[in-house]
Amino acid sequence: ARLARTGSLATALYPIHVAVGRLLAEFGYANEQYRQPEKN
């Protein structure tokens, strides 16, 4: 049984996904994924 549609689930999990991404970035685990080279 589905508790929520895919869109609703994605919307609900998005803030958590962003928070986790920022948390990992704080520890330097997601630098390559979330941070681009500073060269413009």
Residue pairs with C-beta under 8 A, 6 or more apart in sequence:
3 9
4 12
21 30
21 33
21 34
22 34
24 30
24 34
25 31
25 34
25 35
